[in-house]
Amino acid sequence: MQSLAICQMNMMQILLQKISRRSKVIRKQEKLVNDNLKRKRIYLERDRFDLMSVLRKSLEVTEERELLQRQSLQQPQHQHQQPHQPAVVNGAANGFSA
């Protein structure tokens, strides 16, 4: 009977250690998330926090970045394109001389 009690006590200690380890990981993740939210100026604790406004702003910023990226990709193409001019060799067009 005493060995059963010792075994149960050992099992409880093991379970509590596992819970403690998990809670450290959970606390670390929670701190990471909270730091990221603060950095992005998202304050979930506020009474009138509006998730939809945060999502709209995020969408607007993303669309603006995509538009700027597309514009920057198109800009060099327009600078390099020049009208085609025939080659002139010894005063004759297309390399043929008269």
A tleap script that builds the chain and sets N, CA, C and O, in Angstrom:
source leaprc.protein.ff14SB
mol = sequence {
  NMET GLN SER LEU ALA ILE CYS GLN MET ASN
  MET MET GLN ILE LEU LEU GLN LYS ILE SER
  ARG ARG SER LYS VAL ILE ARG LYS GLN GLU
  LYS LEU VAL ASN ASP ASN LEU LYS ARG LYS
  ARG ILE TYR LEU GLU ARG ASP ARG PHE ASP
  LEU MET SER VAL LEU ARG LYS SER LEU GLU
  VAL THR GLU GLU ARG GLU LEU LEU GLN ARG
  GLN SER LEU GLN GLN PRO GLN HIE GLN HIE
  GLN GLN PRO HIE GLN PRO ALA VAL VAL ASN
  GLY ALA ALA ASN GLY PHE SER CALA
}
set mol.1.N position { 0.816 -1.189 0.000 }
set mol.1.CA position { 0.000 0.000 0.000 }
set mol.1.C position { 0.859 1.252 0.000 }
set mol.1.O position { 0.557 2.232 -0.681 }
set mol.2.N position { 1.930 1.204 0.772 }
set mol.2.CA position { 2.822 2.350 0.842 }
set mol.2.C position { 3.520 2.557 -0.506 }
set mol.2.O position { 3.718 3.700 -0.919 }
set mol.3.N position { 3.891 1.496 -1.189 }
set mol.3.CA position { 4.538 1.630 -2.498 }
set mol.3.C position { 3.576 2.217 -3.534 }
set mol.3.O position { 4.004 2.937 -4.436 }
set mol.4.N position { 2.291 1.918 -3.412 }
set mol.4.CA position { 1.296 2.510 -4.310 }
set mol.4.C position { 1.219 4.015 -4.104 }
set mol.4.O position { 1.138 4.772 -5.072 }
set mol.5.N position { 1.244 4.451 -2.858 }
set mol.5.CA position { 1.200 5.880 -2.543 }
set mol.5.C position { 2.458 6.577 -3.074 }
set mol.5.O position { 2.373 7.686 -3.603 }
set mol.6.N position { 3.609 5.943 -2.938 }
set mol.6.CA position { 4.867 6.516 -3.444 }
set mol.6.C position { 4.817 6.620 -4.963 }
set mol.6.O position { 5.239 7.620 -5.542 }
set mol.7.N position { 4.303 5.591 -5.589 }
set mol.7.CA position { 4.180 5.589 -7.052 }
set mol.7.C position { 3.246 6.713 -7.515 }
set mol.7.O position { 3.547 7.417 -8.480 }
set mol.8.N position { 2.117 6.877 -6.825 }
set mol.8.CA position { 1.187 7.949 -7.183 }
set mol.8.C position { 1.814 9.320 -6.979 }
set mol.8.O position { 1.622 10.228 -7.789 }
set mol.9.N position { 2.558 9.462 -5.901 }
set mol.9.CA position { 3.223 10.734 -5.620 }
set mol.9.C position { 4.250 11.053 -6.712 }
set mol.9.O position { 4.346 12.194 -7.164 }
set mol.10.N position { 5.009 10.052 -7.129 }
set mol.10.CA position { 5.985 10.248 -8.201 }
set mol.10.C position { 5.296 10.638 -9.516 }
set mol.10.O position { 5.777 11.509 -10.242 }
set mol.11.N position { 4.179 9.991 -9.811 }
set mol.11.CA position { 3.437 10.327 -11.033 }
set mol.11.C position { 2.934 11.772 -10.994 }
set mol.11.O position { 2.982 12.471 -12.006 }
set mol.12.N position { 2.456 12.221 -9.840 }
set mol.12.CA position { 1.985 13.597 -9.693 }
set mol.12.C position { 3.130 14.590 -9.900 }
set mol.12.O position { 2.949 15.630 -10.533 }
set mol.13.N position { 4.314 14.262 -9.359 }
set mol.13.CA position { 5.465 15.142 -9.542 }
set mol.13.C position { 5.841 15.244 -11.021 }
set mol.13.O position { 6.155 16.326 -11.516 }
set mol.14.N position { 5.807 14.124 -11.708 }
set mol.14.CA position { 6.127 14.111 -13.138 }
set mol.14.C position { 5.118 14.968 -13.910 }
set mol.14.O position { 5.499 15.767 -14.766 }
set mol.15.N position { 3.833 14.794 -13.600 }
set mol.15.CA position { 2.803 15.583 -14.277 }
set mol.15.C position { 2.974 17.075 -14.014 }
set mol.15.O position { 2.859 17.891 -14.928 }
set mol.16.N position { 3.247 17.424 -12.767 }
set mol.16.CA position { 3.425 18.832 -12.435 }
set mol.16.C position { 4.649 19.418 -13.138 }
set mol.16.O position { 4.620 20.569 -13.574 }
set mol.17.N position { 5.726 18.634 -13.251 }
set mol.17.CA position { 6.906 19.104 -13.973 }
set mol.17.C position { 6.583 19.345 -15.441 }
set mol.17.O position { 7.014 20.346 -16.014 }
set mol.18.N position { 5.834 18.442 -16.050 }
set mol.18.CA position { 5.469 18.608 -17.455 }
set mol.18.C position { 4.606 19.844 -17.654 }
set mol.18.O position { 4.787 20.590 -18.616 }
set mol.19.N position { 3.667 20.055 -16.739 }
set mol.19.CA position { 2.818 21.242 -16.826 }
set mol.19.C position { 3.663 22.492 -16.667 }
set mol.19.O position { 3.463 23.475 -17.381 }
set mol.20.N position { 4.600 22.462 -15.740 }
set mol.20.CA position { 5.474 23.607 -15.509 }
set mol.20.C position { 6.309 23.914 -16.748 }
set mol.20.O position { 6.455 25.077 -17.124 }
set mol.21.N position { 6.855 22.886 -17.382 }
set mol.21.CA position { 7.649 23.089 -18.596 }
set mol.21.C position { 6.801 23.690 -19.712 }
set mol.21.O position { 7.228 24.616 -20.401 }
set mol.22.N position { 5.611 23.161 -19.879 }
set mol.22.CA position { 4.720 23.682 -20.912 }
set mol.22.C position { 4.359 25.127 -20.623 }
set mol.22.O position { 4.307 25.944 -21.542 }
set mol.23.N position { 4.111 25.453 -19.375 }
set mol.23.CA position { 3.705 26.816 -19.070 }
set mol.23.C position { 4.836 27.803 -19.356 }
set mol.23.O position { 4.581 28.946 -19.735 }
set mol.24.N position { 6.084 27.366 -19.176 }
set mol.24.CA position { 7.198 28.241 -19.536 }
set mol.24.C position { 7.189 28.521 -21.030 }
set mol.24.O position { 7.384 29.659 -21.455 }
set mol.25.N position { 6.968 27.497 -21.816 }
set mol.25.CA position { 6.909 27.656 -23.272 }
set mol.25.C position { 5.725 28.541 -23.644 }
set mol.25.O position { 5.842 29.422 -24.496 }
set mol.26.N position { 4.597 28.304 -23.005 }
set mol.26.CA position { 3.403 29.106 -23.283 }
set mol.26.C position { 3.653 30.561 -22.901 }
set mol.26.O position { 3.304 31.470 -23.654 }
set mol.27.N position { 4.249 30.781 -21.747 }
set mol.27.CA position { 4.544 32.155 -21.319 }
set mol.27.C position { 5.499 32.841 -22.286 }
set mol.27.O position { 5.342 34.024 -22.587 }
set mol.28.N position { 6.477 32.108 -22.766 }
set mol.28.CA position { 7.425 32.675 -23.726 }
set mol.28.C position { 6.717 33.067 -25.024 }
set mol.28.O position { 6.956 34.146 -25.567 }
set mol.29.N position { 5.845 32.186 -25.516 }
set mol.29.CA position { 5.086 32.484 -26.732 }
set mol.29.C position { 4.149 33.674 -26.520 }
set mol.29.O position { 3.999 34.523 -27.398 }
set mol.30.N position { 3.529 33.721 -25.355 }
set mol.30.CA position { 2.627 34.828 -25.044 }
set mol.30.C position { 3.385 36.153 -25.027 }
set mol.30.O position { 2.890 37.159 -25.536 }
set mol.31.N position { 4.566 36.155 -24.452 }
set mol.31.CA position { 5.390 37.373 -24.428 }
set mol.31.C position { 5.775 37.782 -25.844 }
set mol.31.O position { 5.727 38.962 -26.191 }
set mol.32.N position { 6.155 36.805 -26.659 }
set mol.32.CA position { 6.502 37.088 -28.050 }
set mol.32.C position { 5.331 37.731 -28.794 }
set mol.32.O position { 5.502 38.731 -29.490 }
set mol.33.N position { 4.153 37.151 -28.640 }
set mol.33.CA position { 2.965 37.675 -29.312 }
set mol.33.C position { 2.643 39.071 -28.812 }
set mol.33.O position { 2.355 39.967 -29.605 }
set mol.34.N position { 2.690 39.259 -27.505 }
set mol.34.CA position { 2.391 40.584 -26.943 }
set mol.34.C position { 3.388 41.633 -27.413 }
set mol.34.O position { 2.997 42.759 -27.721 }
set mol.35.N position { 4.664 41.284 -27.474 }
set mol.35.CA position { 5.679 42.224 -27.971 }
set mol.35.C position { 5.422 42.595 -29.427 }
set mol.35.O position { 5.535 43.761 -29.804 }
set mol.36.N position { 5.077 41.606 -30.240 }
set mol.36.CA position { 4.788 41.876 -31.649 }
set mol.36.C position { 3.551 42.754 -31.808 }
set mol.36.O position { 3.526 43.646 -32.656 }
set mol.37.N position { 2.541 42.507 -31.007 }
set mol.37.CA position { 1.332 43.330 -31.071 }
set mol.37.C position { 1.636 44.772 -30.670 }
set mol.37.O position { 1.152 45.707 -31.308 }
set mol.38.N position { 2.427 44.957 -29.627 }
set mol.38.CA position { 2.796 46.309 -29.195 }
set mol.38.C position { 3.618 47.014 -30.264 }
set mol.38.O position { 3.424 48.202 -30.524 }
set mol.39.N position { 4.536 46.279 -30.882 }
set mol.39.CA position { 5.368 46.860 -31.934 }
set mol.39.C position { 4.509 47.321 -33.114 }
set mol.39.O position { 4.806 48.327 -33.758 }
set mol.40.N position { 3.451 46.574 -33.383 }
set mol.40.CA position { 2.553 46.915 -34.482 }
set mol.40.C position { 1.425 47.847 -34.048 }
set mol.40.O position { 0.527 48.159 -34.830 }
set mol.41.N position { 1.485 48.289 -32.789 }
set mol.41.CA position { 0.484 49.193 -32.217 }
set mol.41.C position { -0.923 48.610 -32.276 }
set mol.41.O position { -1.875 49.292 -32.654 }
set mol.42.N position { -1.038 47.356 -31.901 }
set mol.42.CA position { -2.337 46.688 -31.801 }
set mol.42.C position { -2.562 46.407 -30.322 }
set mol.42.O position { -1.878 45.578 -29.722 }
set mol.43.N position { -3.526 47.107 -29.746 }
set mol.43.CA position { -3.770 47.010 -28.309 }
set mol.43.C position { -5.090 46.282 -28.060 }
set mol.43.O position { -6.159 46.892 -28.054 }
set mol.44.N position { -4.996 44.979 -27.858 }
set mol.44.CA position { -6.178 44.150 -27.649 }
set mol.44.C position { -6.879 44.459 -26.329 }
set mol.44.O position { -8.073 44.193 -26.189 }
set mol.45.N position { -6.159 45.013 -25.371 }
set mol.45.CA position { -6.726 45.250 -24.046 }
set mol.45.C position { -7.676 46.434 -24.015 }
set mol.45.O position { -8.450 46.563 -23.067 }
set mol.46.N position { -7.647 47.285 -24.995 }
set mol.46.CA position { -8.498 48.478 -24.983 }
set mol.46.C position { -9.965 48.092 -25.037 }
set mol.46.O position { -10.351 47.105 -25.665 }
set mol.47.N position { -10.767 48.896 -24.362 }
set mol.47.CA position { -12.197 48.612 -24.275 }
set mol.47.C position { -12.873 48.605 -25.643 }
set mol.47.O position { -13.699 47.737 -25.924 }
set mol.48.N position { -12.536 49.544 -26.471 }
set mol.48.CA position { -13.203 49.665 -27.772 }
set mol.48.C position { -12.307 49.218 -28.919 }
set mol.48.O position { -12.296 49.818 -29.994 }
set mol.49.N position { -11.575 48.177 -28.672 }
set mol.49.CA position { -10.702 47.646 -29.724 }
set mol.49.C position { -11.537 47.139 -30.888 }
set mol.49.O position { -12.479 46.369 -30.699 }
set mol.50.N position { -11.187 47.574 -32.096 }
set mol.50.CA position { -11.936 47.194 -33.294 }
set mol.50.C position { -11.017 46.424 -34.229 }
set mol.50.O position { -10.156 47.006 -34.889 }
set mol.51.N position { -11.204 45.141 -34.280 }
set mol.51.CA position { -10.369 44.280 -35.112 }
set mol.51.C position { -10.539 44.597 -36.594 }
set mol.51.O position { -9.574 44.535 -37.355 }
set mol.52.N position { -11.746 44.934 -37.003 }
set mol.52.CA position { -12.000 45.212 -38.424 }
set mol.52.C position { -11.197 46.415 -38.913 }
set mol.52.O position { -10.698 46.402 -40.039 }
set mol.53.N position { -11.066 47.443 -38.097 }
set mol.53.CA position { -10.274 48.606 -38.525 }
set mol.53.C position { -8.806 48.228 -38.688 }
set mol.53.O position { -8.139 48.713 -39.602 }
set mol.54.N position { -8.303 47.373 -37.814 }
set mol.54.CA position { -6.907 46.912 -37.926 }
set mol.54.C position { -6.732 46.115 -39.214 }
set mol.54.O position { -5.746 46.296 -39.928 }
set mol.55.N position { -7.683 45.238 -39.513 }
set mol.55.CA position { -7.597 44.432 -40.730 }
set mol.55.C position { -7.693 45.300 -41.983 }
set mol.55.O position { -6.983 45.057 -42.959 }
set mol.56.N position { -8.568 46.313 -41.963 }
set mol.56.CA position { -8.683 47.221 -43.118 }
set mol.56.C position { -7.379 47.972 -43.359 }
set mol.56.O position { -6.911 48.077 -44.493 }
set mol.57.N position { -6.796 48.495 -42.280 }
set mol.57.CA position { -5.526 49.221 -42.419 }
set mol.57.C position { -4.441 48.312 -42.968 }
set mol.57.O position { -3.661 48.715 -43.831 }
set mol.58.N position { -4.393 47.102 -42.473 }
set mol.58.CA position { -3.403 46.147 -42.939 }
set mol.58.C position { -3.588 45.851 -44.424 }
set mol.58.O position { -2.617 45.779 -45.176 }
set mol.59.N position { -4.834 45.681 -44.836 }
set mol.59.CA position { -5.125 45.426 -46.239 }
set mol.59.C position { -4.726 46.609 -47.108 }
set mol.59.O position { -4.160 46.422 -48.185 }
set mol.60.N position { -5.014 47.820 -46.654 }
set mol.60.CA position { -4.647 49.024 -47.407 }
set mol.60.C position { -3.132 49.124 -47.571 }
set mol.60.O position { -2.636 49.425 -48.658 }
set mol.61.N position { -2.413 48.875 -46.503 }
set mol.61.CA position { -0.946 48.946 -46.561 }
set mol.61.C position { -0.409 47.887 -47.521 }
set mol.61.O position { 0.497 48.163 -48.308 }
set mol.62.N position { -0.959 46.686 -47.457 }
set mol.62.CA position { -0.515 45.610 -48.336 }
set mol.62.C position { -0.784 45.952 -49.797 }
set mol.62.O position { 0.079 45.752 -50.653 }
set mol.63.N position { -1.970 46.464 -50.082 }
set mol.63.CA position { -2.302 46.830 -51.463 }
set mol.63.C position { -1.411 47.951 -51.964 }
set mol.63.O position { -0.991 47.943 -53.121 }
set mol.64.N position { -1.118 48.920 -51.096 }
set mol.64.CA position { -0.251 50.031 -51.475 }
set mol.64.C position { 1.157 49.536 -51.789 }
set mol.64.O position { 1.769 49.976 -52.763 }
set mol.65.N position { 1.673 48.623 -50.968 }
set mol.65.CA position { 3.006 48.064 -51.216 }
set mol.65.C position { 3.047 47.304 -52.541 }
set mol.65.O position { 4.005 47.428 -53.305 }
set mol.66.N position { 2.001 46.518 -52.808 }
set mol.66.CA position { 1.947 45.768 -54.061 }
set mol.66.C position { 1.911 46.712 -55.258 }
set mol.66.O position { 2.571 46.460 -56.266 }
set mol.67.N position { 1.150 47.786 -55.155 }
set mol.67.CA position { 1.063 48.755 -56.235 }
set mol.67.C position { 2.421 49.409 -56.479 }
set mol.67.O position { 2.851 49.545 -57.624 }
set mol.68.N position { 3.090 49.812 -55.409 }
set mol.68.CA position { 4.420 50.419 -55.547 }
set mol.68.C position { 5.420 49.434 -56.136 }
set mol.68.O position { 6.278 49.808 -56.935 }
set mol.69.N position { 5.300 48.180 -55.735 }
set mol.69.CA position { 6.205 47.159 -56.255 }
set mol.69.C position { 5.974 46.961 -57.752 }
set mol.69.O position { 6.930 46.862 -58.522 }
set mol.70.N position { 4.702 46.902 -58.166 }
set mol.70.CA position { 4.399 46.750 -59.592 }
set mol.70.C position { 4.909 47.944 -60.385 }
set mol.70.O position { 5.445 47.781 -61.481 }
set mol.71.N position { 4.743 49.143 -59.835 }
set mol.71.CA position { 5.211 50.346 -60.517 }
set mol.71.C position { 6.723 50.344 -60.656 }
set mol.71.O position { 7.255 50.733 -61.695 }
set mol.72.N position { 7.420 49.904 -59.606 }
set mol.72.CA position { 8.884 49.889 -59.675 }
set mol.72.C position { 9.380 48.836 -60.657 }
set mol.72.O position { 10.437 49.007 -61.265 }
set mol.73.N position { 8.627 47.741 -60.820 }
set mol.73.CA position { 9.013 46.720 -61.791 }
set mol.73.C position { 8.757 47.181 -63.219 }
set mol.73.O position { 9.502 46.812 -64.127 }
set mol.74.N position { 7.722 47.979 -63.433 }
set mol.74.CA position { 7.389 48.449 -64.774 }
set mol.74.C position { 8.271 49.618 -65.192 }
set mol.74.O position { 8.524 49.799 -66.384 }
set mol.75.N position { 8.734 50.397 -64.258 }
set mol.75.CA position { 9.504 51.593 -64.564 }
set mol.75.C position { 10.794 51.294 -65.326 }
set mol.75.O position { 11.039 51.954 -66.336 }
set mol.76.N position { 11.625 50.355 -64.917 }
set mol.76.CA position { 12.856 50.098 -65.678 }
set mol.76.C position { 12.586 49.614 -67.099 }
set mol.76.O position { 13.383 49.889 -67.996 }
set mol.77.N position { 11.489 48.906 -67.326 }
set mol.77.CA position { 11.179 48.435 -68.664 }
set mol.77.C position { 10.937 49.606 -69.609 }
set mol.77.O position { 11.353 49.557 -70.766 }
set mol.78.N position { 10.272 50.652 -69.137 }
set mol.78.CA position { 9.985 51.807 -69.978 }
set mol.78.C position { 11.251 52.604 -70.270 }
set mol.78.O position { 11.365 53.199 -71.341 }
set mol.79.N position { 12.187 52.627 -69.358 }
set mol.79.CA position { 13.420 53.372 -69.568 }
set mol.79.C position { 14.309 52.690 -70.601 }
set mol.79.O position { 15.002 53.379 -71.351 }
set mol.80.N position { 14.312 51.374 -70.664 }
set mol.80.CA position { 15.193 50.651 -71.555 }
set mol.80.C position { 14.617 50.509 -72.959 }
set mol.80.O position { 15.369 50.253 -73.899 }
set mol.81.N position { 13.328 50.664 -73.127 }
set mol.81.CA position { 12.731 50.482 -74.440 }
set mol.81.C position { 12.942 51.750 -75.258 }
set mol.81.O position { 12.519 52.835 -74.858 }
set mol.82.N position { 13.592 51.606 -76.393 }
set mol.82.CA position { 13.810 52.719 -77.306 }
set mol.82.C position { 13.287 52.299 -78.664 }
set mol.82.O position { 13.300 51.115 -79.002 }
set mol.83.N position { 12.823 53.274 -79.452 }
set mol.83.CA position { 12.322 52.905 -80.776 }
set mol.83.C position { 13.426 52.270 -81.611 }
set mol.83.O position { 14.589 52.665 -81.523 }
set mol.84.N position { 13.056 51.288 -82.418 }
set mol.84.CA position { 14.016 50.572 -83.247 }
set mol.84.C position { 14.470 51.464 -84.396 }
set mol.84.O position { 13.649 52.022 -85.124 }
set mol.85.N position { 15.787 51.593 -84.550 }
set mol.85.CA position { 16.344 52.382 -85.644 }
set mol.85.C position { 17.209 51.462 -86.483 }
set mol.85.O position { 17.964 50.656 -85.939 }
set mol.86.N position { 17.110 51.570 -87.805 }
set mol.86.CA position { 17.935 50.705 -88.655 }
set mol.86.C position { 19.419 51.021 -88.484 }
set mol.86.O position { 19.805 52.170 -88.269 }
set mol.87.N position { 20.223 50.001 -88.581 }
set mol.87.CA position { 21.670 50.173 -88.451 }
set mol.87.C position { 22.203 50.926 -89.659 }
set mol.87.O position { 21.763 50.683 -90.783 }
set mol.88.N position { 23.123 51.816 -89.448 }
set mol.88.CA position { 23.716 52.585 -90.532 }
set mol.88.C position { 25.200 52.256 -90.600 }
set mol.88.O position { 25.942 52.469 -89.641 }
set mol.89.N position { 25.627 51.723 -91.769 }
set mol.89.CA position { 27.033 51.370 -91.968 }
set mol.89.C position { 27.503 52.098 -93.221 }
set mol.89.O position { 26.911 51.953 -94.290 }
set mol.90.N position { 28.558 52.870 -93.085 }
set mol.90.CA position { 29.121 53.632 -94.188 }
set mol.90.C position { 28.050 54.481 -94.881 }
set mol.90.O position { 28.049 54.621 -96.104 }
set mol.91.N position { 27.153 55.036 -94.092 }
set mol.91.CA position { 26.152 55.925 -94.647 }
set mol.91.C position { 24.972 55.217 -95.284 }
set mol.91.O position { 24.069 55.891 -95.778 }
set mol.92.N position { 24.932 53.873 -95.297 }
set mol.92.CA position { 23.826 53.157 -95.927 }
set mol.92.C position { 23.037 52.405 -94.837 }
set mol.92.O position { 23.615 51.893 -93.879 }
set mol.93.N position { 21.741 52.353 -95.002 }
set mol.93.CA position { 20.870 51.687 -94.042 }
set mol.93.C position { 20.974 50.183 -94.198 }
set mol.93.O position { 21.231 49.693 -95.298 }
set mol.94.N position { 20.781 49.447 -93.126 }
set mol.94.CA position { 20.752 47.976 -93.091 }
set mol.94.C position { 22.064 47.334 -93.513 }
set mol.94.O position { 22.077 46.140 -93.811 }
set mol.95.N position { 23.136 48.053 -93.552 }
set mol.95.CA position { 24.429 47.446 -93.834 }
set mol.95.C position { 24.722 47.224 -95.313 }
set mol.95.O position { 25.785 46.697 -95.639 }
set mol.96.N position { 23.838 47.597 -96.207 }
set mol.96.CA position { 24.108 47.449 -97.641 }
set mol.96.C position { 24.618 48.762 -98.194 }
set mol.96.O position { 24.029 49.812 -97.934 }
set mol.97.N position { 25.667 48.725 -98.927 }
set mol.97.CA position { 26.166 49.950 -99.528 }
set mol.97.C position { 25.872 49.940 -101.025 }
set mol.97.O position { 25.783 48.888 -101.658 }
set mol.98.N position { 25.728 51.126 -101.558 }
set mol.98.CA position { 25.352 51.225 -102.972 }
set mol.98.C position { 26.515 51.250 -103.890 }
set mol.98.O position { 26.340 51.331 -105.106 }
savepdb mol mol.pdb
quit
